[in-house]
Amino acid sequence: MTPPAPAAPEPLTFRTSNRYARVSLTLPPALQAWPALRGALYESERRSLVEFADGARDAHADMGDPPGGERPYTKTIDYAWAGETARLVSLKKTTYEYTGGAHPNGAIDGVIWDKAAGARLDVKDLIRPDADTAALDRALCEAVKAAKRERTGSDALMDGGCPTFRDGHAVLVRSAGGKAAGLRFLYSPYEVGSYAEGAYEVVLPARVFRSALRPEFASEFSSAG
């Protein structure tokens, strides 16, 4: 009896285009090991890209673009492997979008996935509800200001002021020994600086926030980080 053929790998890329838009999604091969996460990201992003491509048709029609004279809108979403511990998986998301105007727009975001619970986590989910994060907010604010001074010579922030630890978007910082050395906070253009400054990424070592972690996540971070 002929054995059944092995199942085909689940898709890691998606591309579609029409006269008005070109869109694409890329996921890292390592996600095949985590089908629930791969499936959730793939379906969510695929739907958003199809909606973007369909919406481009209406946008061009509203602008009265002549047939064949419009520049297609573009949107790409790329996920890159950021790190893994015994319980957590982390990915960095980069989005590029062009819908006309003086320049395209870009954004970065982070994904932290709890393998045990099969669920996505926000940074605030890692922290105990009763944790006093005032010191963490100060440390993050100083890290952002230091990054801005290095890049621009000024630590002036956008109107929103200093970002907060709980509301941040982050990925794990890899380290040896299967633990995370810290969190890398990700800020898209306009979040803490102008478009011209680009995106910012700042790292807080685990030693800064480890005492505020929920017990079930504390062992995922290096005590020396």
Backbone torsions as a table, in degrees:
resi	resn	phi	psi	omega
1	MET	NA	132.2	-178.7
2	THR	-74.5	125.7	179.6
3	PRO	-65.7	150.7	179.5
4	PRO	-64.3	147.1	178.2
5	ALA	-67.9	143.2	177.9
6	PRO	-62.0	148.1	-179.7
7	ALA	-63.3	141.2	178.3
8	ALA	-69.5	143.7	177.2
9	PRO	-58.9	145.6	176.6
10	GLU	-68.7	149.9	-175.5
11	PRO	-66.0	143.2	177.3
12	LEU	-116.3	-6.2	179.1
13	THR	-133.4	153.8	175.0
14	PHE	-145.3	134.4	177.0
15	ARG	-143.1	140.3	172.0
16	THR	-154.3	158.2	179.8
17	SER	-153.5	157.0	169.6
18	ASN	-140.6	-169.4	-177.1
19	ARG	-62.6	-22.0	-170.3
20	TYR	-110.7	-13.1	-174.5
21	ALA	-156.6	151.7	173.1
22	ARG	-130.9	128.5	-176.1
23	VAL	-135.4	154.5	177.8
24	SER	-155.9	153.9	176.7
25	LEU	-132.8	137.1	175.2
26	THR	-132.8	128.4	175.9
27	LEU	-115.2	149.1	-178.3
28	PRO	-73.6	144.9	-179.9
29	PRO	-55.8	-30.4	-178.5
30	ALA	-59.4	-20.7	-179.1
31	LEU	-67.9	-16.1	177.3
32	GLN	-59.5	-24.6	178.7
33	ALA	-74.4	-13.8	-177.1
34	TRP	-128.8	77.4	-172.1
35	PRO	-61.1	-33.6	-180.0
36	ALA	-65.5	-43.3	178.5
37	LEU	-68.5	-45.1	178.6
38	ARG	-57.8	-47.1	-178.2
39	GLY	-63.6	-41.3	-179.1
40	ALA	-64.8	-44.6	-179.8
41	LEU	-68.0	-45.0	-176.7
42	TYR	-60.8	-49.1	-176.5
43	GLU	-67.3	-42.5	-179.8
44	SER	-63.4	-46.6	-177.8
45	GLU	-72.5	-36.4	177.3
46	ARG	-60.4	-45.2	179.0
47	ARG	-61.6	-42.6	-178.5
48	SER	-65.3	-35.8	180.0
49	LEU	-72.0	-38.8	176.3
50	VAL	-62.9	-42.3	177.4
51	GLU	-62.7	-39.9	178.2
52	PHE	-62.3	-46.9	-179.0
53	ALA	-63.8	-42.0	178.0
54	ASP	-66.1	-38.8	-179.3
55	GLY	-68.1	-26.8	179.6
56	ALA	-62.1	-34.8	179.0
57	ARG	-60.7	-46.5	179.9
58	ASP	-66.4	-38.4	-179.2
59	ALA	-63.6	-43.4	178.8
60	HIS	-65.7	-38.5	178.8
61	ALA	-64.1	-40.3	179.8
62	ASP	-64.1	-32.0	-178.9
63	MET	-82.6	-7.9	179.4
64	GLY	70.9	30.7	179.9
65	ASP	-62.8	136.5	178.3
66	PRO	-70.3	150.2	179.3
67	PRO	-54.8	126.8	178.5
68	GLY	80.6	-4.0	-175.4
69	GLY	-100.5	-6.5	-176.1
70	GLU	-87.0	149.3	173.5
71	ARG	-90.4	127.3	-177.6
72	PRO	-61.3	141.8	170.3
73	TYR	-69.2	155.8	-178.3
74	THR	-137.0	139.2	172.5
75	LYS	-146.7	127.5	176.1
76	THR	-126.7	141.4	177.0
77	ILE	-127.2	120.7	-178.8
78	ASP	-125.3	129.2	174.9
79	TYR	-106.8	136.7	178.1
80	ALA	-124.6	144.5	178.9
81	TRP	-65.9	128.1	-178.6
82	ALA	-109.7	-31.2	-179.1
83	GLY	165.8	166.8	-178.0
84	GLU	-152.7	141.8	170.2
85	THR	-121.8	-173.3	179.8
86	ALA	-59.3	-32.9	-175.8
87	ARG	-112.7	-24.6	-170.6
88	LEU	-115.2	145.7	172.8
89	VAL	-122.8	142.7	-176.2
90	SER	-136.7	139.8	-179.8
91	LEU	-134.1	147.9	173.2
92	LYS	-104.9	130.5	179.5
93	LYS	-106.3	129.6	176.2
94	THR	-121.9	126.4	-179.0
95	THR	-118.2	135.1	174.4
96	TYR	-122.2	133.7	-177.4
97	GLU	-143.8	130.8	174.7
98	TYR	-125.4	123.2	178.3
99	THR	-132.3	36.7	-176.9
100	GLY	90.1	-176.8	179.2
101	GLY	90.5	-172.2	-173.0
102	ALA	-72.7	-29.1	-177.0
103	HIS	-156.3	159.0	173.6
104	PRO	-73.2	170.4	176.6
105	ASN	-118.7	144.8	177.8
106	GLY	-129.4	155.8	179.0
107	ALA	-149.5	149.6	174.2
108	ILE	-126.4	149.3	-177.9
109	ASP	-151.9	166.1	-179.9
110	GLY	-124.7	149.6	175.1
111	VAL	-122.0	129.5	170.7
112	ILE	-122.3	124.1	-174.1
113	TRP	-117.6	129.1	177.5
114	ASP	-89.0	107.2	-177.4
115	LYS	-64.6	-35.7	-178.0
116	ALA	-67.9	-41.4	-177.8
117	ALA	-91.4	-14.3	-175.8
118	GLY	63.1	42.2	-174.8
119	ALA	-143.7	152.1	176.0
120	ARG	-81.5	142.6	-178.8
121	LEU	-116.3	144.5	166.2
122	ASP	-91.9	164.9	177.5
123	VAL	-56.3	-40.3	-178.6
124	LYS	-63.2	-23.3	178.7
125	ASP	-72.1	-19.3	178.8
126	LEU	-80.4	-18.8	-170.7
127	ILE	-101.7	142.2	176.0
128	ARG	-59.5	140.8	179.6
129	PRO	-58.7	-31.2	-177.3
130	ASP	-92.6	4.7	-177.1
131	ALA	-69.0	135.9	174.5
132	ASP	-84.4	108.4	-175.0
133	THR	-99.8	12.7	-179.7
134	ALA	-58.7	-44.4	180.0
135	ALA	-66.5	-34.4	178.1
136	LEU	-68.1	-39.1	176.7
137	ASP	-61.4	-42.0	179.1
138	ARG	-64.3	-42.5	-179.5
139	ALA	-64.0	-40.6	179.4
140	LEU	-67.8	-41.5	179.1
141	CYS	-61.4	-44.3	179.2
142	GLU	-65.1	-35.8	178.4
143	ALA	-66.3	-40.8	177.9
144	VAL	-65.4	-45.1	-179.7
145	LYS	-62.7	-38.9	178.6
146	ALA	-63.4	-40.5	178.4
147	ALA	-64.6	-39.0	179.1
148	LYS	-68.2	-40.9	178.4
149	ARG	-61.8	-40.5	-179.2
150	GLU	-65.2	-35.9	-176.2
151	ARG	-86.1	-39.0	-170.9
152	THR	-120.1	-13.4	-175.8
153	GLY	85.5	-1.3	179.3
154	SER	-134.7	147.1	177.3
155	ASP	-106.9	20.3	178.5
156	ALA	-65.6	132.8	-178.6
157	LEU	-100.3	168.5	174.9
158	MET	-67.7	174.5	-174.8
159	ASP	-58.6	-25.1	-179.4
160	GLY	-71.7	-11.0	178.4
161	GLY	76.4	-157.8	-176.3
162	CYS	-68.0	137.7	173.8
163	PRO	-71.6	157.9	178.7
164	THR	-107.6	153.8	-177.1
165	PHE	-64.1	-50.6	-175.4
166	ARG	-60.6	-33.8	-174.9
167	ASP	-94.0	8.9	-177.2
168	GLY	-76.6	161.7	171.7
169	HIS	-110.7	126.4	-170.7
170	ALA	-146.3	163.9	171.2
171	VAL	-127.8	164.0	178.1
172	LEU	-72.0	146.1	170.7
173	VAL	-96.7	121.9	-175.6
174	ARG	-68.9	149.1	172.3
175	SER	-149.5	170.4	178.0
176	ALA	-73.5	157.7	175.4
177	GLY	85.4	10.6	175.5
178	GLY	76.6	12.4	177.6
179	LYS	-116.4	160.2	178.3
180	ALA	-87.8	136.8	-180.0
181	ALA	-84.1	-10.5	-179.5
182	GLY	167.1	-162.7	176.9
183	LEU	-123.5	136.3	175.0
184	ARG	-102.8	112.3	-178.8
185	PHE	-86.5	137.2	-172.3
186	LEU	-115.9	130.4	-179.2
187	TYR	-130.6	121.3	178.3
188	SER	-74.2	162.7	173.4
189	PRO	-52.6	142.7	-178.2
190	TYR	83.1	-13.2	-178.6
191	GLU	-76.4	-45.4	177.4
192	VAL	-126.7	-5.8	-180.0
193	GLY	-153.2	175.7	-178.2
194	SER	-71.0	169.5	176.6
195	TYR	-59.5	-41.1	-177.3
196	ALA	-62.7	-26.9	179.6
197	GLU	-73.3	-24.3	-177.7
198	GLY	81.7	-168.0	-179.9
199	ALA	-81.2	156.2	176.5
200	TYR	-121.1	142.6	173.0
201	GLU	-130.9	123.1	-179.8
202	VAL	-128.5	143.8	-175.8
203	VAL	-107.9	132.6	167.4
204	LEU	-110.4	120.2	178.9
205	PRO	-66.4	153.6	-175.0
206	ALA	-59.2	-30.9	-178.6
207	ARG	-61.0	-23.7	-178.5
208	VAL	-72.2	-34.7	-172.3
209	PHE	-123.2	0.4	-172.7
210	ARG	-59.4	-36.7	-178.4
211	SER	-69.0	-16.7	180.0
212	ALA	-93.2	-4.8	-176.7
213	LEU	-72.1	150.1	170.0
214	ARG	-62.1	146.7	-177.1
215	PRO	-55.0	-36.6	-176.9
216	GLU	-70.7	-13.9	-179.7
217	PHE	-111.3	-11.6	-175.9
218	ALA	-60.3	-37.7	-177.3
219	SER	-73.5	-7.9	178.8
220	GLU	-81.6	-11.5	-175.9
221	PHE	-116.4	141.9	-177.5
222	SER	-67.6	136.7	176.9
223	SER	-73.7	-16.1	180.0
224	ALA	-99.7	-0.3	-174.1
225	GLY	-71.0	NA	NA
